[in-house]
Amino acid sequence: MTSPSASPPRVDVRGPRFVAWITTGVLVLVLLVSAVSTVAAAILIGLQAVVFAIGAIAGPVKHPYGRIYAAFVAPRNGPPTETEPVPPLRFAQALGFVFAGLSLLGFALGSSIVGAVFAGFALFAAFLNAAFGVCLGCQIYPLVARFRRSPAPAPN
């Protein structure tokens, strides 16, 4: 068991950026396919939602795209020069899951516009991380984490 003062686990920043590039490609494909078939778009965004859920629950080490990075890309890279904490990454994946879920709901209910808008939100966040290293979910995480922590009870 870890002590409360122990720092959270960390990962090489290149892994989440690689994951963001694959996610960007999948989400672009969702938007392109949605112009032809909302059913196919719903299937693709549903699969991406599952990937987001795995990332949110199990973290970057168990993330399907993260496993690809670990198996094929990381061995070719040098040792990490920069790392980042895991909890904000898991939160970012949870936000991706919410957007993908809303997109799936839109496509499933026959509203390709709603499906495309929420897939577009997820795409924007993924591309921002992939291209510029800016993780929107990671930026929001500290604000949300403040609300999760309950203050110590006041002495009577």
Secondary structure as UniProt FT lines:
FT   TURN            4..5
FT   STRAND          10..12
FT   HELIX           14..34
FT   TURN            35..36
FT   HELIX           38..58
FT   TURN            60..62
FT   HELIX           64..68
FT   HELIX           69..73
FT   HELIX           74..76
FT   STRAND          83..85
FT   HELIX           86..108
FT   TURN            109..110
FT   HELIX           112..132
FT   HELIX           136..148
//
